[in-house]
Amino acid sequence: MNRPYGRIKMQTIEQSFTGQYEVKKSKFIAHLVPISQYKGLQEQLRAEHPKARHVVYALRYLNEFEQIVENSSDDEEPKGAAGVPSLNVLRGEELINVALLTVRYFGGTKLGIGGMARAYASAVKEVVALADIKKYEKEFTYKFDSTYSDVQKREYVLNKLEIFQVERQFLGDKVSWEIKTTQEKLDEFKALLTKS
């Protein structure tokens, strides 16, 4: 489902968090991760938890057209009892560019569809409460070249501004840089470059 985000206040995370919720001896282990860490994580969690019955997921991210894309899976739980309740918590928290995966260990007592939906939502709420949530800011890519003698100066400015998404290539007579950061930091960086 694609939804334009307009004036929604979006939030995100920069690292992974894990929370746990138990009800009637069933254990729900929720993993909230940046969307960039999602690929392969479901298989990894299945390998780490071979006795777990289900690994449910919910995703929210911005696509290349700046639209919110949402997806979820019940992973063989009753339809609508796991993925959608998890996704609803992410929506309510206005989280974007995140993946949520919940590992469920069956405790021997059936929870019913409503009980299961509440349990999955509670597990997500637990991990969200633990997460270091940040305001989402769109990032931009900026490319520039420098001389070899300016590399240390550029690195100093980038570190000072806490711009860590940096790629550089050492070419014949120059260094080619590509950074990814928010508009505010990009403006500061450009201003500092003109001063040095």
C-alpha positions in Angstrom: 0.0 0.0 0.0 1.4 3.4 -1.0 0.4 6.5 0.9 1.8 10.0 0.3 3.1 11.3 3.6 2.3 15.0 3.3 2.5 16.7 6.7 2.8 13.6 8.8 5.4 13.9 11.5 7.7 10.9 10.7 10.1 9.2 13.0 12.8 6.6 12.5 15.6 4.7 14.2 19.3 4.4 13.4 20.0 1.1 15.2 18.3 -2.2 16.1 16.3 -2.9 19.3 14.8 -6.0 20.8 11.9 -6.3 23.2 10.0 -9.2 24.7 6.4 -9.8 25.7 4.9 -13.0 27.4 1.3 -14.0 27.8 0.0 -17.5 28.8 3.5 -18.9 28.4 3.7 -17.8 24.8 6.8 -15.6 24.2 6.9 -12.8 21.6 10.4 -11.5 20.8 10.1 -8.3 18.7 13.0 -6.9 16.7 12.8 -3.3 15.4 15.5 -2.6 12.8 16.3 0.1 10.2 14.9 -1.0 6.9 18.4 -1.3 5.5 19.0 -4.3 7.9 15.8 -6.1 7.0 17.0 -8.2 4.0 17.8 -11.7 5.2 16.8 -11.0 8.8 13.7 -13.2 8.7 15.8 -16.2 7.6 18.5 -15.4 10.2 15.9 -15.3 13.0 14.4 -18.6 11.9 17.9 -20.1 12.1 18.5 -18.6 15.5 15.1 -19.7 16.8 14.4 -23.2 15.3 11.8 -24.0 17.9 9.8 -20.9 17.3 6.5 -21.3 15.4 6.3 -18.0 13.5 8.4 -15.0 12.4 5.9 -12.2 11.6 6.9 -9.0 10.0 5.7 -5.5 9.3 7.5 -2.9 7.2 7.1 0.9 6.6 9.5 2.8 4.3 9.7 5.6 1.8 10.1 4.5 -1.8 12.0 6.4 -4.5 8.9 8.5 -5.1 8.7 9.6 -1.5 5.6 7.5 -0.9 5.1 5.4 2.3 5.1 1.7 1.4 3.7 -0.7 4.0 3.7 -4.5 4.0 3.1 -7.2 6.6 2.9 -10.9 7.0 1.1 -13.2 9.4 3.5 -16.1 8.7 0.7 -18.7 9.0 -0.9 -17.2 12.0 -4.6 -16.6 11.5 -5.2 -13.9 8.9 -5.0 -10.4 10.4 -3.9 -11.6 13.8 -0.2 -10.7 13.7 1.2 -8.6 10.8 -1.6 -6.0 10.6 -1.6 -5.4 14.4 2.2 -4.9 14.3 1.9 -2.6 11.4 -0.8 -0.6 13.2 1.6 0.1 16.0 4.3 1.3 13.6 1.7 3.6 12.0 0.5 4.9 15.3 4.1 5.8 16.3 4.6 7.3 12.8 7.7 5.2 12.3 9.2 5.1 8.8 12.1 3.3 7.2 11.8 0.5 9.7 11.2 -3.3 9.8 9.6 -5.1 12.7 10.0 -8.8 13.0 8.4 -10.8 15.9 9.5 -14.3 16.8 6.7 -16.3 18.5 7.2 -19.3 20.8 3.9 -21.1 21.5 3.3 -21.6 25.2 0.7 -24.4 25.0 -2.4 -22.3 25.4 -4.3 -20.9 22.5 -4.8 -17.1 22.7 -7.6 -16.8 20.1 -7.4 -14.3 17.3 -8.1 -11.2 19.5 -5.7 -12.3 22.1 -3.0 -13.0 19.5 -3.5 -9.6 17.9 -3.2 -7.9 21.3 -0.1 -9.9 22.1 1.7 -9.1 18.9 0.8 -5.4 19.3 2.0 -5.5 22.9 5.3 -7.0 21.8 5.8 -4.2 19.3 4.9 -1.6 21.9 7.5 -3.1 24.2 10.3 -2.8 21.6 9.2 0.7 20.5 9.3 1.8 24.2 13.0 0.7 24.3 14.0 2.3 21.0 15.9 5.5 20.6 13.5 7.1 18.2 14.6 10.1 16.1 12.8 12.6 14.0 13.0 11.5 10.3 14.8 13.9 8.1 15.2 13.4 4.4 18.8 12.8 3.3 20.5 14.2 0.2 23.5 13.0 -1.7 26.3 15.5 -2.4 29.4 14.8 -4.5 32.5 16.9 -4.6 36.2 16.6 -5.3 39.2 17.6 -3.3 43.0 17.5 -3.5 44.9 14.9 -1.6 46.3 17.7 0.7 42.7 18.6 1.7 41.6 15.1 2.8 42.3 15.6 6.5 40.5 19.0 6.5 37.4 17.4 4.8 37.4 14.5 7.2 37.7 16.8 10.2 34.6 18.8 9.0 32.6 15.7 8.3 33.3 14.3 11.7 32.6 17.6 13.4 29.2 17.7 11.7 28.6 14.0 12.4 28.3 13.1 8.8 29.2 9.4 8.7 27.7 8.2 5.4 30.9 8.9 3.4 32.3 7.3 0.3 35.5 8.4 -1.3 37.7 7.3 -4.2 41.3 8.2 -4.6 41.8 9.0 -8.2 44.9 10.1 -10.1 45.2 13.7 -9.1 42.1 14.1 -6.9 39.9 12.5 -4.3 36.2 12.1 -5.3 33.7 12.2 -2.4 30.1 11.3 -2.0 28.3 12.1 1.3 24.7 11.5 2.3 23.2 13.7 5.0 20.3 16.0 5.9 19.9 19.4 4.2 20.8 21.3 7.4 24.1 19.5 7.8 24.8 19.7 4.0 24.4 23.5 4.2 26.7 23.7 7.2 29.2 21.5 5.4 29.2 23.7 2.3 29.6 26.8 4.4 32.6 25.4 6.2 34.1 24.3 2.9 34.0 27.8 1.6 35.7 29.1 4.7 38.6 26.6 4.6 
